[in-house]
Amino acid sequence: MTAQTYQTPAPLVTYLRRATFGLPRDRREEVWNELEEHIVSD
């Protein structure tokens, strides 16, 4: 069995950077992960 790795598309990275800009680091990571999960899970 081969494992597939997921690479976040560049436009999504741009969006997530803008959406989490200015947040404290730990909160930024939490919000980033949650937003990404909601967007890619559809």
Rosetta blueprint (number, residue, H / E / L):
1 M L
2 T L
3 A L
4 Q L
5 T L
6 Y L
7 Q L
8 T L
9 P L
10 A H
11 P H
12 L H
13 V H
14 T H
15 Y H
16 L H
17 R H
18 R H
19 A H
20 T H
21 F L
22 G L
23 L L
24 P L
25 R H
26 D H
27 R H
28 R H
29 E H
30 E H
31 V H
32 W H
33 N H
34 E H
35 L H
36 E H
37 E H
38 H H
39 I H
40 V H
41 S L
42 D L
